[in-house]
Amino acid sequence: ATGADHAVGLGLVGFSLLLFTYYTIWVIVLPFVDSDHVVHSYFLPPEYSVILPGIAALILLLCVGTFIGIVTWKNRKSKKVN
């Protein structure tokens, strides 16, 4: 792997760690903090802690389903040509 691959991998790991930390604080720690505390201004309302992962899961399922459909269609198409 090249240096660019390592940099991209490190960036993805860093982003994932940041996202995991933010979500963990948002969902697990924040409910125990007073609602008028200043830390609440850095986080979205709690309803989004369910909505956003749900939307992400739907997008992931759509992408996986589309990929499987395209691969299946191309395999069927290539068998008809032979």
C-alpha positions as CSV (number, residue, x, y, z in Angstrom):
1,A,0.0,0.0,0.0
2,T,1.2,3.5,-0.8
3,G,1.4,6.5,1.6
4,A,-1.8,7.9,0.1
5,D,-3.6,4.7,1.0
6,H,-2.3,4.9,4.6
7,A,-3.4,8.5,4.8
8,V,-6.9,7.8,3.5
9,G,-7.2,4.8,5.9
10,L,-6.0,6.9,8.8
11,G,-8.5,9.6,7.9
12,L,-11.4,7.1,7.7
13,V,-10.4,5.6,11.1
14,G,-10.2,9.1,12.6
15,F,-13.6,10.1,11.2
16,S,-15.2,6.8,12.4
17,L,-13.7,7.3,15.9
18,L,-15.0,10.9,16.0
19,L,-18.4,9.9,14.9
20,F,-18.6,7.0,17.3
21,T,-17.5,9.3,20.2
22,Y,-20.0,12.0,19.3
23,Y,-22.9,9.5,19.0
24,T,-22.0,7.7,22.2
25,I,-21.9,10.9,24.2
26,W,-25.1,12.1,22.5
27,V,-27.1,8.9,23.2
28,I,-25.6,7.6,26.4
29,V,-24.2,10.5,28.4
30,L,-26.4,13.4,27.4
31,P,-29.7,12.1,28.9
32,F,-28.1,12.3,32.3
33,V,-27.0,16.0,31.9
34,D,-29.4,18.8,32.8
35,S,-31.3,20.0,29.8
36,D,-30.3,23.6,30.4
37,H,-26.6,22.8,30.4
38,V,-24.5,24.5,27.7
39,V,-23.3,21.1,26.4
40,H,-26.7,20.4,24.9
41,S,-26.1,23.2,22.3
42,Y,-23.5,21.1,20.6
43,F,-25.8,18.2,19.9
44,L,-28.9,17.7,17.8
45,P,-32.3,17.0,19.5
46,P,-32.6,13.4,20.8
47,E,-35.2,12.4,18.2
48,Y,-32.5,12.5,15.6
49,S,-30.5,9.8,17.4
50,V,-33.0,7.3,16.1
51,I,-33.9,9.0,12.8
52,L,-30.4,9.5,11.4
53,P,-29.2,5.9,11.8
54,G,-32.5,4.7,10.4
55,I,-32.0,6.8,7.3
56,A,-28.4,5.6,7.0
57,A,-29.5,2.0,7.3
58,L,-32.1,2.6,4.5
59,I,-29.5,4.1,2.3
60,L,-27.1,1.2,3.0
61,L,-29.8,-1.3,2.2
62,L,-30.7,0.5,-1.0
63,C,-27.0,0.6,-2.1
64,V,-26.5,-3.1,-1.3
65,G,-29.7,-4.1,-3.1
66,T,-28.8,-2.0,-6.1
67,F,-25.4,-3.6,-6.3
68,I,-26.8,-7.1,-6.0
69,G,-29.4,-6.3,-8.7
70,I,-26.8,-4.9,-11.1
71,V,-24.4,-7.9,-10.6
72,T,-27.3,-10.4,-11.1
73,W,-28.5,-8.5,-14.2
74,K,-25.0,-8.5,-15.7
75,N,-24.5,-12.2,-15.0
76,R,-27.8,-13.1,-16.6
77,K,-27.0,-10.9,-19.6
78,S,-23.6,-12.5,-20.1
79,K,-25.1,-16.0,-20.0
80,K,-27.5,-15.1,-22.8
81,V,-24.7,-13.9,-25.0
82,N,-22.7,-17.2,-24.7
